[in-house]
Amino acid sequence: MPFSTLGLSDPILKAISELEYSAPTPVQKQAIPEILRGNDLLAAAQTGTGKTASFVLPLLQRFQDLPKIRPKRIRALILTPTRELAVQVADNIAKYSKYLPLTSMAMYGGVDIAPQKQRLIEGIDILVATPGRLLDMHSQRALHFDELSVLVLDEADRMLDMGFIEDINKIIERLPTERQNLLFSATLSKQVRFLAKTAIEDPVEIEIVKDNASAPQIEQWLTTVDKDKKSALISHLITEQNWQQALIFIQTKKGAAKLVSQLEKRGIAAEAIHSGRSQAIREQLLVDFKSGKIRFLVATGIASRGIDIDDLERVVNYDLPDEADDYIHRIGRTGRAGACGEAISFVSKDDFRNLCAIESRLGQLIVRKEIEGFAPIKEVPISILNFKPKFNPDAKPKQRKDNTGQDKKRSASAGTVKPRHDKSGRPASDKPAQPAKSGERENPWTSGKYR
């Protein structure tokens, strides 16, 4: 099926043809006609499935013949969780609309607000924004929503994970009630469905089953290693296996800086990208990494969905992520556009629970390889493949930094949930674990065996 059968105009078809888009992906085949019909949409599609084009192309089609937008107004709002993703989506819009008289821009925090205000004065057809900066601009009357007709929530699961639910609700309250709503998420979790109920009425639901994690072009393997040997191990692999490039994921900003320093002491040049660096520096690091000028980039989770490189050789999980879906997104940075890729994970005993969750999510055990000289003193057991992490409505909100550097509360659910208590008044989460009944298999998580 060619793109021409989806009802797209010649200028759009010409632009995507120059980008060598030969045929629509499954999510594009299903989403584009529904959006052109004006239907609300709830779509589960992971990174790498072509989801950005699935909502941008029909918006361009709908807006191309409309009169010029009024000053400080927008027709469509695309909300994204991070600056990197906002820039990436805006870049794609610019490419797709190359032959159309439509305007677009990315708006995010961490940079001077004046240029963004200036651009909004002329009006913008499609605005890609992070929640915090958008609310700031609206409060300063730099833009108005009275002509908005489409709201897109991109990477909705990630926005909830980063604690943006309050900001999202504030934004929705300020938008016209008569609008088209499009929600895209990697997974349709309970939190995402809860958000969808508050923002979307009777949507068409699309779910594209495509795990980059299980795609045959990505070779996944792990090696068990003690935590204090990880930096020596990655230096060994880079040197002995003659790696040309790698994206290395680590949990903390401090850890990223430390690893870069350790690599440099061993003669390996690397850079770190995380929320503590300025927007200008982060953008330049991404440009240099994509061009090959930087060979080894150490990144916190901020870059897991913001890097789009067709021929990235490998991804390394120096630290395993806390969420199984984040593992999927991380390794999805390699093996793109039909290329082969490699995904390597360093696993210490402390990572055992996260490993069980990841392999349960994949439905298979990840191949283990032993690197000579790095066998761990603290052995990592074989995973429990049927491990199922449970959604905990009583979990306390964590403090996370949003894209403007301000503290935000992260709730385990989309709404405010009061802690439950037992009959004695003690929080239910404080109850001692109950012993397994006779004949039942002991649950290692509730028994405290792996705590």
C-alpha positions, 0 to 999 in steps of 0.5 A: 500500500503506497502513501498515495492511497491514504488521502495525502496531497501531492506536496506532502507525498513529494516531501516524504518521497524525498525522505525515502518513505516508500510505504506506510508502517502499520501504525500509519496505515491505521492512524492516518485515515482515522485522524483524517476522519476527525476521530479521537485516537488512543494508540499504543506504538513504540519508538521506531514504528513511525508514530510521529508521521502517523499524526503529523501527516494528517494534521498537515493535510487538514491544515494546508488549505486553511487561512493564515493563523491569527497572532499568538494562536495555534491550530494543533498542540503536541505535548512531549515529555522532554526537550530532545523529543520536542526538537525531534518532532519539530524537525520531522514536521519541518521536513514533512511540510517542506512544500506547504505554507504551514508554520511549526516550532518547538517550545521548551524550557531551559533556554531564553524565553524571548525568541520563543515569544517572538515567534508566537506573535505571528501565530503557529500552525503546529506547536510542539511543547513541553508542559512546563514552558507551555503553561508559563507562556500561557500565563504570560499571555504569549499564546491563546488556545481559542483556535486550537482544534487538535491536541496530541499527547506524545509519549503519554506514558513517559509524561506520567512517569516524569510527574506531568499529570498535574500540568497536563490536567491544567493544560486540558482545562484551558483548551477548547472543549470541541477539539480532536484528541490524539494520545500516543503511548508506548504502552497502554498502562493503567495510568495511561488509560486513566488519563485517556478517560479524562481527556478523550471521549470514546476514542478509536483504539490502535495497538501496534505489537512491535517490541524493538526488544525482540526484533531479530536485528538486535542481538541482546546479551548480558554479562554479570559483573560486580558493581565496582568492576563495571567501569573496568569491564566497559573499558575492556570491551571498548578496547578488546572488541574495537568498538567504534561507537556506543550509547551507554545508559547510566542511572545518575548524573553523578555516575555519568560524570564519574564514568566519563572521567574513568574512561578518559583515564584509560585513554577513551574519550567520552561525553556525558549528556543529562539534565544538568547540562545546558540545552545548547550543550546537549543539542551539540552533543547529540549532533556530534554523536550522530555525526560520529565526532563523539564515539561514546556518549554516556546518557541518563534516561533523558536520552532514551527517546530523544536519539534517532540514529539509523546506524548506531552500532550498540547500546549498553545498559551500564545500569539497568533501568527501574522500569522494564519498558524503559529497557525496550526504549533504550535498546530501541536506539540501535537496530533501526531502519533495518540495520543490525544492532547490539544491546549489552547489559551489565548486571550485578546482584543488586539488579536482579529484581529489575532483570526479572521484570525485564525478562518477564516483559520480553517473555524470554531470558536474555543470553548470558555471556561471561567475560574472562577476568570479570566473573562476579564474586556476588553471583546473580541467580537465574531470573524468575521469568514469570515475575509480574511487577504490580501497580502499587497505588500506595507508592509515595510520590518521588521527586523528579526534575522536570524539563525546567529543572524544577522539582515535581512530584511523581505519582504512581497513578494518574490521580491523587490516591490516599494511602490505605490502612488496615483495621489497626490504623497502620498503613497497609504497606507496613504489614509484614509479609504473610508466609506462603500457604502449604503447597504454594511457591514462596514469592521471593519479593514478599518474603524479603529474600531478595531485599 
